[in-house]
Amino acid sequence: MATLWWIWLVLLPGVTNCYDNICEGNICTARQSSTRFGFPAERVIDKNIHQTYNQCAHTSESDQEAWVMVDLGMEYKIRNVVIYYRTEGTSKEAWKPYRLRQYSLEVHYLQRWIQCFKDNTLFPDIPSSIQNVSCKTTARYLRVRTTYDAPEDSLNRIAILEICEIQVYGCNIGNYGPNCKSCEGCENCDIDYGCPVLCSPHCTQGTCDFNGNCEMGCNAGYWGDKCNKKCPMNCFNNVCIKTNGYCAYCTNGFYGMDCRNRCGNCSSGSCYINDGHCSGDCNIGFYGNGCNRPCYRNCFNQKCRKDDGYCEKCKSGFYGDLCKTPCSPNCLQSACYRSNGACIEGCKGHWAGAQCNGKCLE
Ligand SMILES: [Ca+2]
């Protein structure tokens, strides 16, 4: 159990923030706009994160603008900054970090101060006493600055800061990632992701994020996060959906989500993408929703009804709904009525009856 406890203590800082704590190596210095007697600026970099007032720096009660500045000694790639502010106890009367409302975190870069973060807490809300602020930039100097005059204070137009520790996390220039690996010389090395990957030539406008994902969509013909997969060949205009590669529409004559299936014998040449049904008639000789079933061969002129294949007329010599039954061989001209097979022109020779299948009496 003792061993487990020790492992937990060692691992915890790595879990919360595994970038380099830049001031860990004693190179940083700190200043503040003014100092209340006994509360020097150095306390913000003394590696003591206790937040009781006598462990903290404290500006005096005469500033209209208060600031606390940390000099890292040289330029670094900064990722985030953690600020520990004075707070004492959890009771209602205990000291709270109300003077931290509206503070800004600024970095000095290219000869000027740039704002990384601005708090927007309004009275009576209180900011958290531990601020973890993203600040992805290159800089040597950082400062917490405020002109905020808290209504809790009776003093007029006074800004005060009581910061106990400022931790700056990042890497040496040219390095990135939780273990500050080398960027290996690339430009635009991101503190989190390192060197930008080459975008696929099929990203719209050639732009992608640090993982290579095309943010603006894909050029025609490609899909996928990185636009490196080809659309199916029969998509209309070669355009398919970026997330799944399905065609939005098919070129004439094809259907299915990937437009691989050929339409049947639709007279328009095209069919519905989801089921292949023809919107209009079938070509002569076919029936069915997809017009892919041939009409019965004894339909006159190969014409039949789209719904069920019913022949419009029968070829001479056949009768019945589907014109499957031959007329009696004893009908003159082989002609019979469709409905009942009765011979139209009468019977040959010695045959009698409606269908000419009875013999005349001798
Ligand atoms: Ca401290």
Residues whose N, C-alpha, C, O or C-beta is under 5 A from the ligand:
A	BS01	CA	R43 V44 I45 D46 K47 N48 I49 Q55 C164 E165
